[in-house]
Amino acid sequence: MAARAATRNLRIGLIPGDGIGREVIPAGRKVLEALPSSLGLNFSFIDLEAGWGTFQATGTALPERTVETLKKECNGALFGAVSSPTTKVAGYSSPIVALRKRLNLYANVRPVKSVSTVPGAKPVDLVIVRENTEDLYVKEETTRTLEDGTKVAEAIKRISETASKRIGKIALELALSRQKIRNGGGISHHSVPKLTVTHKSNVLSQTDGLFRETVRAVYDAEKARYQGITYEEQIVDSMVYKLFLIPSDYDVIVAPNLYGDILSDGAAALVGSLGVVPSANVGDDFAIGEPCHGSAPDIEGRGIANPVATIRSVGVMLEFMGETEAAAVVHRAVDANLAEGLIKTPDLGGSNTTEEVVADVLRRM
């Protein structure tokens, strides 16, 4: 009889933030606690603070204790949502942006998947991997005035080999892990993994050209590992057209910061509600799962926030922690809930509460 694998103890930081973040992050904890014991995972949790409410109470949106605890004591984290002041407030800045910088979370990973099997609907099951540190988002801009008095504004677009290499590696590894989950019985229309590299090197031959060439070099350098992945490159403008026309053509998409930002927001529209779209902020040795919806003050406290985005974010976090079997359990359960479509919150046309959706997903686990 085979010996049972040793239990792996994992500590997860829980950062509810503001608004409905405080209602959906507990759902993520319940899902982790409900994973089958046969997986050999033991979770503990630590509650941490960040957000606008924290700023109002303490004068800082991201306490140093939160950062240091994540660095020194946690294997991963879940982040809920942040409310933003409607006018500029001295000393306030986004805590999630600050966390990305402090923890070197250089990749934003956003899976987008169809809510249900509606007749005639286009199937969507893709993930966009967005480089998170450079491109036009380095925010190096200048404005100068010409002799005739007209103004000219200029911005630096920076693409480095280092950043392109590590984002390409994450995208390729994600294509492999997604295939493992599908082989474990996940609901999907994809039969083989596929990577699409998005660029505009026909115009930006130096910057986007370097991004395209570097990701290709990562693929070529480890062909034995990645030989099962279909590799393709596509110019970003034609890709936008194809993404909305034939979204089923795509599996994993990797892009520089600007294109990734635009494509991920556009792709979310394909599935009808931000309440089902997860994401993860990822670095070399840490991942923070984060639902894509905001703090939603209009429904705060009503018990109807959709927990699906958070539950899916748990699955993505587990993938990047190397726990693909556990991730598959989570993904299968939430996919089954959405495919059946009987227990759902009002944003999806239902009348159920947050807790009722969570209970249904837990039952399926």
N, C-alpha and C positions, 0 to 999 in steps of 0.2 A: 504494500500500500504506500503510495507516494506521500512524503512528508508535506504537511501544510506549510505554505509560505509564511515567513515571519510577518507579524502585523507591522504596518507602517503607520507611525504616528505623525499626523499632519496638523499644523495649527493655522487657522484661517482668520485673518483680520476682517472684521465687519465694520464698514463705514457707511451707515445709512444716509448721512447727509441731511438733506432737507425734504419737505413735502412728502410725496408718496414713497420716497426712498426708505422712509422709516416703516412703511407698510409692506414693501416687497422684499427687502433684505432678509427679514425673518423667514420668508418662504425659501430663500436660498439655503439658509441654515437647516431648515427641516428636510430639504431634499438631500443634503449631505449626510445628515444623521440617519436617513432612511435607506442609504445604500446597503446592498446585501452584505452580510458579514463574511460571506465566502470570498469577497474581494480583498479581505485582509487590510482594510483601512480603518483607522481610528482617528476621528476628528475632534479637535478642541478649538475653542473660539475665544477671541478677545475683542471686546467692543471698543471702537476708536471713534474719535470725533473729527469732523471737518465740515466746512460749508458756511453758508451765509448766517445761519443761526449761531454757529460756533463763533463766527466773527463778531456778531452783535454781543455775545456773552463775554468774550475774552479779548477781543481786539485783534485776533488772528484767525484767518480762515483755515489754516493748516498748522495745527500745533506741532511743535518739534517732537513731542512724545509720539504722535501718530507716525511720523516718518521713521523715527528711530526704532519703534516697536516693529514696524513692517520690515525694516532692514535686518534686525537682529533676532526676532522671535517668530516670524511668520514664514510659511511656505507659499502662501498665496493670499489673495484678498478679494472681497466683493465691495463694490462702491455703488451706492444707490443713485442719488441725484443731487443737483445743486440748484438752489434758487439764486438768481442774480438781481442785484438792485437795479432799478429802472434808470437811475442816474449815477454818474461817477461818484464813488465814495473813496476818499483818501485812505490808502493803506490796504484796500481790498483788491485781491486778484483771485482768479479761479484756482481752487485747491486741486482739481484734477489735472490741470495743466502743470501746476507746480509739482505734483507727484510724478508725472511723466518725466520731468527733468531730473528730479532728485533721485529717482530710482532707475534712470536710464531706460525707460520703457519706450524703445525706439520704433515699435511697430503697433499700429492700430489695426486690429483684426475684426472685421464685421461680417458675420455670416448672414445671409438673407435667404429665407426659405418660405415656400408657399404655406399659407395658413391651413388650407384644406384641399381636398380633392374635388373641387367644384367642377362640374361638367363644362367643358369649353375653356376653362381657365388655363393659361400658360404655366407649365410647371417651372418653379424657380427653386434651385438648390445650389447656391453659389456662396463664395466667401471672397471678400475684397480685403487684400492685405496692403495697407497704406503705409508708406515710409513716413515717419512721424517727426523727423528732426530737421529737415533741410528744405531744398527747393525754394520757392518764393517765400516760404514761411520763416526764413531766417530773419525777415523783417529789416533788411538793410535797404532803406529807401532814401532818396534825396530829391529835392526840388530845387531847380535853378531858374533864373530869369534871363532870357535872351536879351540881346541889345534892343530889340524892338518892343520889349516889355512883356512879351508872352512867357508863360511859365512852362517848363518841361519837368515832368516827374519821371524818375527812373528807379527801378528795383533790381536787386541782385537775385538771380536764380542760381543756387548752388547745388550741384550734384557731385557727390564724392564716390570714389571707388569703394571706400570702407563701408559707407552707409548702404550703397547699392548691393554690395556682397552679402551683408548680414540680412537685409530684407529679402533678397532672393533665396537665401538659405532657409529662412523661416517659411516662406511661401512653398518651397519644394517639400519641406518636412510636413507641412500642413496637408499637402496633397496626399502624402503617404498615410498620415494618421486618419484622414477622412475616409480613405479606402479601407483601412482596418475596421473602422466603425461600420461602414456599409457591409463589409464581409461578415460582421457580427450580427447582422439582421436589421440594420437601420433602414428606414424608409427613404428611398432615393430612386431617381431615374437614371443616375450615372452608373455605367458599368466599369469604366476605367478612370483613373485620375488624370486630370488635365491642368496644365498651367498656361495662362495667357498673360504675356508681358505687354503692358500698355505703355505707349510712348508717342512722341511726335518728332522722331529723329529725322524725318524727311525735311523738317524746317529747322529744328534745334539739333543740329548734327553733333555739336560738342557735348552739351549737357544731357539731353535725352539719348544721344548716341552712346555716351558713356554708361548710362543706366542700362540700356538694352544690352550692350556688349558685356557688361559685368555680370548681369544675371545669367546670360547665356554661358559665360565662362564657369559659373558655379555649377550649372547643369552638366556641362561637358566634363568638368573635373571629376565628377563622381557618377559617371554614366552607369556603372554597375549597380549603384544604389537606386538611381532614378530612371532606369531604362523602361520601367513600366508606366512612366508618366508621359502622356502626350504633351509635347512642348510646342507652343505657337507664340507669335508676336503679332500685335495689332495696333495700328495707329488709332489714337484716342478718339478722334471725331467719328470715324467709321464704327468704332466700337460702341459709342453711345447709341448710334442707330441700331446696331445689331442687338445690343443689350435689351432694348425695349421691344424689338421685333421678335427675336428668338432667344429669350433668356436661358432656355434649356441647353444652349450651346456651351454654357460656361460652368466651370467648376471652381477653380481658384484663379483669381485675378490679382496680379501684383502691379503696383503703380507708384510713381513718385507722389509726393505729398499733395500737390494741388489736384492732379487728376484723381487720386484716390479719394480725396474729400468730396469732389463733385460726383464721382461714380457711386460712392457708398450712399450718399443722400438720395440720389436718383433711384438707385436699386431698391431702397427701402420703400419707395412708392409702389413698387410692383406687388407688395404683399399686403397693402391696405392699412396697416396700423403699426406705429412705432412700438406699440405694446407687445409685439412679438419679436422685435429685432434686438439681438444681443450684440455685445462687442467685448473685446479684451484689449487691454494695454499691456504689451508684452516686451520683455527684455531677455537677456541671455539666461537669467536664472530666476525670473519672477514674472508673475502675471496677475493683473487685477481685472476680474470680470466686472462688466458695467453695462446695465441695460441702456439702450439708446434713447429712451424717453426722458423727458425732463422731470421737474419736480411736480408738475401738474397741480397747481394750487386750487384749480376749479373743482377737483374731485378729492382733494386731501381730506382725510377723516371720514369719508363715506363708505369705505370698505369695498370699493369696486375697482380699485387699480388692478390692471392686468399683470399677474406675476410671471407670465410666460417669458418675457424678455430676460428677467432675472434668472429664471430657472435655466434657460438656454445659456445664459452667461456663465452659470455654474459649470455646465458641460464644456464650454470652451476653455474656461480656466483649468479644468481637470485635464483636458487634452494637453495643454502646455505645461502641466505638472508631470506629464508622462503617464497619466492614468487613463489610457484610452478605453479600457474595459468599463471603468466607472462612468466615463463620459458617454459611452454607448448606451448604458442603462438609462441615463438621464435623457438623452436625445430620443430614444425609442419611446419612453413614457410620455414625453410632451408631444411628440409627433402623433402618437395614438390619440391623445386627448383632442388635438386639433383636427385630425382626420375624421374622427367621429362627430365632432362639432356640436355635442349636446350640452356640455358644461363649459360656458364661456362668459366672459365679462361684457358689459355694454358696448365697449369700443369695437367688439366683433359682432355686434348684433344680438348678444345674449342678455340674460338678466341675472346671472350668477354673481356671487361675491368673490373677492380675492381668496378667501379661505376655502370656498367650495371648489374653486379651480385647483388650488394646491392639494386639497384632499383627493381629488380625482387623479392628479398626476402621481401622488404617493401610492394610491391604490394600484396603479398600473406598474409601479416599480416593484 
